[in-house]
Amino acid sequence: MSNERHGISIGIERNGDDFYLSFIATGSLTHDDYERMVPLLESALIGIREPDIHALADLRELEGMSLHAAWDDIKLGFSHGKEFKKMAVLGRGGLQEWMSKMADWFTPGEIRFFEDKEKALDWLQ
């Protein structure tokens, strides 16, 4: 049994008077991580008729993902991308920044990459 920590944490946080959805990706993500996370996210979105979600995706502890997990992430973006008005991606630059720019091209909401959490939160407001 491996003690390697990996997965996606989902929460609701507050920045001043504004609420936002937070995602924290840790370790190397697998298809199983998405199999467990997606139903939780979808159940949270069921009651929202016209979603206008602001989100912070913290990828600073993300080490990678399996090919199947990457496909799961793309499918999630296509099925729920229109529900997110703004998503700040917090990461370490390089590939994470490039992927954020690519995702912004294919989603109706705005996606911006940040290396500084305070700047990301300021942009979400």
C-alpha positions as CSV (number, residue, x, y, z in Angstrom):
1,M,0.0,0.0,0.0
2,S,1.4,3.4,-1.0
3,N,1.4,6.4,1.4
4,E,1.7,8.8,-1.6
5,R,-0.7,11.7,-1.1
6,H,-2.7,12.7,-4.1
7,G,-6.1,14.0,-5.0
8,I,-8.3,17.0,-5.3
9,S,-9.8,18.9,-2.4
10,I,-12.9,21.0,-3.1
11,G,-14.1,23.8,-0.8
12,I,-16.0,27.0,-0.6
13,E,-14.0,30.0,0.7
14,R,-14.6,33.6,1.3
15,N,-12.6,36.6,0.2
16,G,-14.1,39.7,1.8
17,D,-17.8,39.6,0.9
18,D,-17.2,37.3,-2.1
19,F,-17.4,33.5,-2.0
20,Y,-15.4,31.3,-4.4
21,L,-15.0,27.6,-5.1
22,S,-11.5,26.4,-4.3
23,F,-9.7,23.4,-5.8
24,I,-6.4,22.1,-4.4
25,A,-4.6,19.5,-6.5
26,T,-2.0,17.4,-4.8
27,G,0.5,14.9,-6.0
28,S,0.0,13.0,-9.3
29,L,-3.7,12.8,-10.2
30,T,-5.3,9.6,-11.3
31,H,-8.5,8.6,-13.1
32,D,-9.8,7.3,-9.7
33,D,-9.3,10.8,-8.2
34,Y,-11.6,12.2,-10.9
35,E,-14.1,9.3,-10.5
36,R,-14.5,10.4,-6.8
37,M,-14.3,14.2,-7.3
38,V,-16.6,14.8,-10.2
39,P,-19.8,13.4,-8.6
40,L,-19.2,15.7,-5.6
41,L,-18.7,18.7,-7.9
42,E,-21.8,17.9,-10.0
43,S,-24.0,17.4,-6.9
44,A,-22.9,20.8,-5.7
45,L,-23.9,22.4,-9.0
46,I,-27.4,20.7,-9.3
47,G,-29.3,23.4,-7.5
48,I,-27.8,26.3,-9.3
49,R,-29.9,27.4,-12.2
50,E,-27.7,30.1,-13.7
51,P,-24.2,29.4,-12.3
52,D,-21.8,32.4,-12.1
53,I,-19.0,30.7,-10.3
54,H,-15.6,32.2,-9.4
55,A,-12.9,29.6,-8.6
56,L,-9.4,29.3,-7.4
57,A,-7.5,26.2,-8.6
58,D,-4.3,25.8,-6.6
59,L,-1.9,23.6,-8.5
60,R,1.3,24.4,-6.6
61,E,1.4,20.9,-5.1
62,L,0.4,19.2,-8.4
63,E,3.2,16.9,-9.6
64,G,1.4,15.5,-12.7
65,M,-1.5,13.4,-13.8
66,S,-2.1,10.2,-15.7
67,L,-3.2,10.4,-19.3
68,H,-6.7,9.1,-18.3
69,A,-6.9,11.9,-15.6
70,A,-6.0,14.5,-18.2
71,W,-8.8,13.2,-20.4
72,D,-11.2,13.4,-17.4
73,D,-10.1,17.0,-16.8
74,I,-10.8,17.9,-20.4
75,K,-14.3,16.3,-20.2
76,L,-15.0,18.1,-17.0
77,G,-14.1,21.4,-18.6
78,F,-16.3,20.8,-21.6
79,S,-19.3,19.7,-19.5
80,H,-19.1,22.5,-16.8
81,G,-16.9,25.2,-18.3
82,K,-19.9,27.5,-19.0
83,E,-20.7,27.5,-15.3
84,F,-17.5,29.2,-14.3
85,K,-17.3,32.9,-14.9
86,K,-13.8,33.3,-13.6
87,M,-11.1,30.9,-12.6
88,A,-7.7,31.9,-11.2
89,V,-5.1,29.2,-11.6
90,L,-2.4,29.4,-8.9
91,G,0.8,27.5,-9.9
92,R,4.5,27.4,-10.5
93,G,4.6,28.7,-14.1
94,G,5.9,26.8,-17.1
95,L,3.6,24.1,-18.2
96,Q,0.9,25.1,-15.7
97,E,0.8,28.6,-17.1
98,W,0.7,27.4,-20.7
99,M,-2.1,24.9,-20.0
100,S,-4.1,27.7,-18.3
101,K,-3.8,29.9,-21.4
102,M,-4.9,27.0,-23.6
103,A,-7.9,26.3,-21.4
104,D,-8.9,30.0,-21.6
105,W,-9.1,29.7,-25.3
106,F,-11.6,26.9,-25.1
107,T,-13.9,28.0,-22.3
108,P,-16.5,30.8,-22.2
109,G,-15.3,32.1,-18.8
110,E,-12.1,33.8,-18.1
111,I,-9.1,31.8,-16.9
112,R,-5.9,33.5,-15.7
113,F,-2.7,32.2,-14.3
114,F,-1.0,33.5,-11.1
115,E,2.0,32.7,-9.1
116,D,0.9,34.9,-6.2
117,K,-2.2,34.0,-4.3
118,E,-3.1,37.5,-3.2
119,K,-3.1,38.7,-6.8
120,A,-5.3,35.8,-7.8
121,L,-7.8,36.6,-5.1
122,D,-7.8,40.3,-6.0
123,W,-8.6,39.3,-9.6
124,L,-11.4,37.0,-8.6
125,Q,-13.2,39.9,-6.8
